[in-house]
Amino acid sequence: MTLSDLKVGLVGPLPPPAGGMANQTRQLAELLAREGAKVTLVQVNAPYRPRFISRVRGLRALFRLVPYVVRLWRVAGQVELIHIMANSGWAWHLCAVPAIRIARWRRVPTVVNYRGGEAGTFLSRSGRAVRGTLERGAALVVPSGFLKEVFDLHGLRSEIVPNIIDLERFHPARDGERPPARRLVVARNLEPIYDIPTALRAFALIRESMPDVGLTVAGSGPERTVLEALCRELRIEESVHFCGARDRDEMAALYRSAAVVINPSRVDNMPNSVLEAMASGVPVVSTNVGGVPFILRENITGLLVPAGSPEAMAAAVLRVLGDAQLAVRLTAAATLDVQQYAWPRVRQRWADVYAAALAGGRSIPP
């Protein structure tokens, strides 16, 4: 099929905050529309109305859920296909489940695009309920071999369609564009699962050998006050800059200014920040958790270290900073690898998934 023939309802989060799934939802909507598809967005994290409701726990979920369900019902009557960006935990129960059920009631095929990095734990706890809901869908699509293996273990067949990286925006620095200062970058939200404290402790160790290195942490979240206190405790506060969330163009420029990008997360699936850094021609040091080893090959396209080990992370970063040939070799291989995530490569895979769903095919076993 051609995507220009498609009327699709795209269900998922949108920035702000600028997380991986929100960015992928927005980007997919833009790219499908550019192909000529008629895309109707159903935002799962729409602003609360009235605003003060956001401060009332319990009640705020109801104020978001009711308008969401009403919009889902209307949109399902206007489109040929529903594409659902799904995640683990409460996001599954409150966002994905209503979308799948309403689409079934409206006789519209659904493509469930599951992206939760904690899928293994979630399926171990709620696998029977998840299976019962997925049986109402036409296709289960995951972005990585890591998640495919997780669903295979639970008897659920899935297809892989990877994340999309905008290689026009995220590209290596051109001659004279990269500043001479050595700066490290962490591009994760300030939440416990991303383990920013390990990156800060690693940075303190790095500065013992290279006092001129700085660190920028790009992201927002509830841990900022705690992280700033840790910087003061480690006596690195003057060399660490918490710049908050940045838009896509600002992030692209930030990557190109970096000597190394660090990903310290404890739980991960297919982090956009790693792919964007690879596309930007910057060496990446990441923890070897979840789906990261499926996209970052040890000592070929990046360096992998155990989670929660600032010593190993510091040693890997120092290795890259001290070996220019290693940095060049890693970035050359990474920029080649990341080509597979460009829209021209991914477009046909989505077209095939949509065509099968519309034809009545089912990739999820009953």
C-alpha positions in Angstrom: 0.0 0.0 0.0 1.0 3.6 -0.3 0.9 5.7 2.8 -0.9 8.5 1.0 -4.0 6.4 1.0 -4.1 6.0 4.8 -6.4 7.5 7.4 -4.8 6.7 10.7 -5.4 7.6 14.3 -2.1 7.9 16.1 -2.5 7.5 19.9 0.4 8.5 22.1 2.1 11.2 24.2 3.5 14.4 22.8 6.1 16.8 24.2 6.3 18.3 26.7 8.0 16.6 28.4 10.3 15.7 25.6 10.7 11.9 26.3 11.6 9.2 23.8 8.1 8.0 23.1 6.7 11.5 22.9 9.4 12.5 20.4 8.7 9.3 18.3 5.0 10.0 18.3 5.4 13.5 17.1 8.0 12.5 14.5 5.9 9.6 13.1 2.9 11.9 12.8 5.0 14.5 10.8 6.5 11.9 8.5 3.2 10.1 7.8 1.6 13.4 7.0 4.5 14.3 4.7 3.8 11.1 2.8 0.2 12.2 2.3 -1.5 10.2 5.0 -4.3 11.8 7.0 -3.1 11.6 10.6 -5.4 12.3 13.5 -3.5 12.6 16.8 -5.0 11.4 20.1 -2.8 12.7 22.8 -2.6 10.7 26.0 -0.9 13.4 28.0 -3.0 16.4 27.0 -2.9 19.4 29.4 -5.3 19.2 32.4 -8.3 21.4 32.1 -8.7 23.3 34.4 -5.0 23.5 35.2 -5.3 23.3 39.0 -6.6 19.7 38.6 -3.0 18.6 37.9 -2.3 19.1 41.6 -5.1 16.9 42.8 -4.0 13.2 42.9 -6.6 10.7 41.9 -9.0 13.3 40.5 -6.6 14.4 37.9 -6.5 10.9 36.3 -10.3 11.1 35.9 -10.1 14.6 34.3 -7.7 13.3 31.8 -9.2 9.9 31.1 -12.8 11.0 30.3 -11.9 13.5 27.6 -9.3 11.0 26.2 -11.9 8.2 25.9 -14.4 10.5 24.3 -11.9 11.6 21.7 -10.8 8.0 21.1 -14.4 7.1 20.3 -14.8 9.9 17.9 -11.5 9.4 16.1 -12.1 5.6 15.8 -15.2 6.4 13.8 -13.2 8.6 11.3 -10.1 6.5 10.5 -9.2 3.2 8.9 -6.6 2.2 11.4 -5.5 3.0 15.0 -1.7 3.0 15.8 -1.2 2.9 19.6 2.1 3.9 21.2 2.1 1.6 24.3 4.1 1.4 27.5 4.2 -0.6 30.7 2.4 -0.2 34.0 -0.4 2.3 34.5 0.2 3.8 31.0 -0.8 0.4 29.6 -4.0 0.2 31.6 -5.1 3.8 31.3 -4.0 4.6 27.8 -3.4 1.5 25.6 -6.3 -0.7 26.9 -9.1 1.8 26.3 -7.7 2.5 22.8 -7.5 -1.2 21.9 -11.0 -1.9 23.2 -12.7 1.1 21.6 -11.1 0.4 18.3 -12.4 -3.2 18.5 -15.9 -1.9 19.3 -15.7 0.4 16.4 -14.4 -2.4 14.1 -11.1 -0.6 13.4 -7.9 -2.6 13.2 -5.2 -1.7 15.7 -1.4 -1.7 15.6 0.0 -1.8 19.1 3.5 -0.3 19.1 5.0 -1.4 22.4 8.0 0.6 23.7 8.3 0.0 27.5 11.8 -0.7 28.7 10.3 -2.5 31.8 8.3 -5.0 29.6 9.8 -8.1 31.2 8.8 -7.2 34.7 5.4 -5.9 33.6 4.6 -9.0 31.6 5.7 -11.3 34.4 3.2 -9.5 36.7 0.3 -8.8 34.2 1.0 -11.1 31.3 -2.4 -12.8 31.2 -4.3 -9.5 31.2 -1.9 -8.0 28.6 -2.4 -11.1 26.3 -6.2 -10.9 26.7 -6.1 -7.2 25.5 -3.5 -7.8 22.7 -5.7 -10.6 21.2 -8.1 -7.8 20.2 -5.3 -6.1 18.1 -4.1 -6.8 14.6 -0.4 -6.4 15.1 2.2 -6.1 17.9 5.2 -4.0 16.8 8.3 -3.4 18.9 11.3 -1.2 18.1 14.1 -3.6 19.1 15.3 -7.2 19.2 15.4 -6.9 22.9 11.7 -6.4 23.2 10.9 -9.0 20.7 12.8 -11.6 22.8 10.8 -10.4 25.9 7.5 -11.0 24.1 8.7 -14.3 22.6 9.3 -15.6 26.2 5.7 -14.9 27.0 4.3 -16.5 23.8 3.5 -13.3 22.0 4.7 -12.9 18.5 5.8 -9.4 17.5 7.4 -7.6 14.5 10.4 -5.2 14.7 10.1 -1.7 13.2 12.9 0.4 14.7 12.8 4.0 16.0 13.2 6.7 13.4 16.1 9.2 13.6 16.1 12.4 11.7 19.5 12.3 10.0 18.9 15.7 8.4 18.8 17.2 11.9 21.2 14.9 13.8 24.4 14.8 11.8 28.1 15.0 12.6 29.7 18.3 13.2 31.1 20.0 10.2 34.6 21.6 9.9 35.0 24.2 12.6 31.7 23.5 14.2 32.8 21.5 17.2 34.2 23.7 20.0 37.7 22.9 21.4 36.4 22.5 25.0 35.9 19.0 26.3 32.3 18.6 27.3 30.4 15.5 28.3 26.6 15.3 27.8 23.9 13.3 29.5 20.6 13.5 27.6 18.1 11.8 29.9 15.2 13.0 32.0 15.9 13.5 35.7 14.2 10.3 36.9 15.5 7.4 39.1 15.5 4.8 36.2 18.0 6.9 34.3 20.5 6.9 37.2 22.0 10.4 36.7 23.8 10.0 40.1 26.1 7.4 38.6 27.0 9.8 35.8 27.8 12.5 38.3 30.0 10.2 40.4 31.8 9.1 37.2 32.3 12.7 36.2 33.8 13.5 39.6 36.3 10.7 39.0 37.0 11.9 35.5 37.8 15.4 36.8 40.6 14.0 39.0 42.5 13.1 35.8 41.1 15.9 33.5 40.1 19.0 35.5 39.1 20.9 32.4 36.2 18.6 31.4 32.7 19.9 31.9 29.3 18.1 32.0 25.9 19.2 30.6 22.8 17.3 31.7 19.9 17.9 29.3 16.5 16.9 30.7 13.8 17.7 33.1 12.3 15.7 36.0 11.6 15.4 39.7 15.2 14.6 40.7 16.8 17.9 39.9 17.1 19.2 43.5 18.6 15.9 44.7 21.1 15.9 41.8 22.2 19.4 42.4 22.8 18.5 46.1 24.9 15.6 45.0 26.9 17.9 42.8 27.7 20.1 45.8 28.6 17.0 47.9 31.0 15.9 45.1 32.3 19.4 44.7 31.6 19.5 41.0 28.7 22.0 41.0 30.7 24.6 39.1 31.5 22.2 36.2 28.0 20.7 35.9 25.3 22.5 33.9 21.6 21.4 34.2 20.2 23.0 31.1 16.7 21.5 31.3 14.7 20.1 28.4 15.7 21.3 25.0 13.9 21.2 21.6 15.1 19.0 18.8 17.4 21.6 17.1 18.9 22.6 20.4 19.6 18.9 21.2 21.2 18.4 17.8 23.6 21.3 18.5 24.3 20.1 22.0 25.3 16.6 20.7 27.7 18.1 18.2 29.3 20.1 20.9 30.1 17.0 23.0 33.3 15.0 23.3 31.4 12.0 24.7 27.7 11.3 25.4 26.9 9.2 28.5 23.9 7.1 29.0 23.8 5.9 32.6 20.3 4.3 32.7 19.4 1.2 34.7 16.4 0.3 32.5 16.2 1.0 28.7 14.8 -0.3 25.5 15.9 1.7 22.4 17.0 5.1 23.7 16.7 7.9 21.2 19.4 9.8 22.9 21.9 7.0 22.1 20.8 6.8 18.4 20.9 10.6 18.1 24.4 10.8 19.5 25.5 8.1 17.1 24.0 10.0 14.2 25.7 13.2 15.5 29.2 11.6 15.2 29.8 11.6 19.0 31.3 8.6 20.9 28.8 7.0 23.3 29.5 5.4 26.6 26.4 3.6 27.9 25.3 1.0 30.5 24.7 -2.4 28.9 21.1 -2.7 30.1 18.0 -3.8 28.2 18.0 -3.1 24.5 21.1 -1.0 24.5 23.5 -3.8 23.4 21.1 -4.4 20.5 21.9 -1.0 19.0 25.3 -0.2 20.4 28.0 -2.8 19.7 30.8 -3.0 22.3 34.1 -1.5 21.1 32.7 -1.1 17.6 30.1 1.6 17.7 30.4 2.5 21.4 31.6 1.4 24.8 29.3 -0.5 27.2 29.7 -0.7 31.0 27.8 -2.3 33.9 24.9 -0.3 35.4 25.5 1.5 38.6 29.3 1.5 38.3 30.8 5.0 38.2 34.3 3.6 38.2 33.7 1.6 35.0 31.9 4.5 33.4 34.7 6.9 34.3 37.3 4.5 32.9 35.5 4.1 29.6 35.0 7.9 29.2 38.7 8.5 30.0 39.6 5.9 27.5 37.7 7.7 24.7 39.0 11.1 25.7 42.6 9.9 25.8 42.5 8.0 22.5 41.6 10.1 19.4 41.9 7.1 17.1 39.4 5.1 19.2 37.0 8.0 19.1 37.2 8.3 15.3 36.8 4.5 14.9 33.7 4.4 17.1 32.0 7.4 15.5 32.7 6.2 12.0 31.1 2.8 12.6 28.2 4.4 14.6 27.3 6.9 11.9 27.2 4.0 9.4 25.1 1.8 11.6 22.5 4.5 12.4 21.6 4.8 8.7 19.2 1.9 9.2 17.0 4.2 11.4 16.4 6.8 8.7 12.8 7.3 7.4 13.5 6.0 3.9 14.5 2.6 5.5 11.7 2.5 8.0 8.8 3.8 5.8 8.2 0.6 3.9 8.2 -1.5 7.1 5.3 0.6 8.5 3.5 0.5 5.2 3.7 -3.3 5.2 2.4 -3.5 8.8 -0.5 -1.2 8.1 -1.4 -3.1 4.9 -1.5 -6.5 6.7 -3.6 -5.0 9.5 -6.1 -3.5 7.0 -6.3 -6.7 5.0 -7.4 -8.5 8.2 -4.2 -10.3 8.9 -3.2 -10.9 12.6 0.4 -11.2 13.8 -0.7 -11.7 17.4 -1.6 -15.3 18.1 -5.0 -15.9 19.9 
